[in-house]
Amino acid sequence: MSFTGYQLGLSDDLLEASKKVIEGSAEYKKFFDATLKKFGVTSPDELSGEKKKEFFNYIDKNYKAKDEGVYMASYDKKKKMQKENVDEEEEAPTPTPVPEDPEEDTKVVESKE
C-alpha cells in the first residue's frame, strides 16, 4: 500500500510544499556534511570556539537555498512594515496631561500685555 496525501485530505499545494522542504533539507545536509569533511570533523561539537564560529560563518556565507531569495524578500518586506508601524507610533502626538488638582484647570490666568 503506498502513501498518498489524498488519503489524509491534503491539498496539492501542501503536498508540493512538503516535497520541496524535504528536498531542500537533503541538499542542506549534503552541503553541511561536505563542510564538516572540509573542516576535518564529523560533528561541529569537535570544533573549538573560534573554529566553530568559522565553520558556521562558512555555512551561512556559502549555502544558498533555491527559494532563499523569495523567503528573504518576504521577510525583509515584513520587517520594513513593522518598522514603519513603530515609526508611526513614535510620531504620534503625546496626550495632554491631566492636572493633579481638578480646580487648577478652571483657574483664570491673567496675561501681561
N, C-alpha and C positions, 0 to 999 in steps of 0.2 A: 504494500500500500504506500503510495507516495504522498508526501505532504504538499498541500496547496493552501494558499492563504484564503482561497474562496471558502474552504470548509469552516474557517473562523469568521467569515464575513468581512475580510479585509479588502479595502479598495485597491485598484490597480496602482494608484499613486503611492499609497503607503507601501505596497509590495516593492515598487521600483525604488523608492527612497531607502527602504531597508536593504535592498540589494546593493545600492551604492555605498551605504555605510559599511557593510561587510567587506566589499571590495576595497574601499579606502583604508579600512583597518589592516587588511592584508598587505597593502602597499606600504603603509607606515611601518608595520612590523618588519618587513623586508629591509627597509631603509634603516630602521633602528638597529636591527641585528648586524647589518653591514657596518654601521658606525661603531658598534661595540667591538667588532673584529678589528676595525681600523685603530681603535684605541688599545687593542690587545687585552681585552677583558671579556668576561661572559655576563657581567652584570654591572650597572652603574655604581652599585654599592662597593665594588672593588676599587673605585677611584677615590683619591684624596680630595679634599675640599676644592682646591683650585682646578685640579684636573676634571673633577665632576662638573664644575661650573663651565669649563671649556667644552666638555662633552655636550652639555645641554645647549649651550650657545651655538655650537656647531649644528645641532639638530634644528634649532629654531631658525637659523640663518639659511640652511640648505634644503630643508624639506618643504616642498610646496604641494599641497593637496590640489587635486583637479579643480574643485569648486571653491577653493580658499578665497579667491578674489571676490566671488559672489557673496560669500558669507561676511567677509571683511567690509565690503561696501555697505551691506545691510547694517552691520554692527556700527560702522562709522556714522551712518545716517541717524541711527537711533541715538547714539551718544551726542551728536550735534543737536538733535531735537531736545534732548534732556538738558543740555547746556543752555539752549535758548530759553527754555522754560524757567530755569534757575535765574538767568539774567533778567527775565521779565519780573520775577518775584522780587529780585533785589531792587528794581527800579520802581516798585510800587510805592505810592505815597505813604508816608507814615501817618498813622491815625492821630487825631487830635487828643492830647492828654486830658483826662477828666480831673478837674481840680479836687483837691482833698476836702476843701471847705465848700459845701454846696452853695453858700451865700456869696462866695467870692466871685462867682460868675455873674452875679446881679449888681455888683458894685459899679458905680459910675466913676470913670477916670476923667479928670479934667485935663485938657490939653493946654500946653503952654505955647501960645502963639503970639 
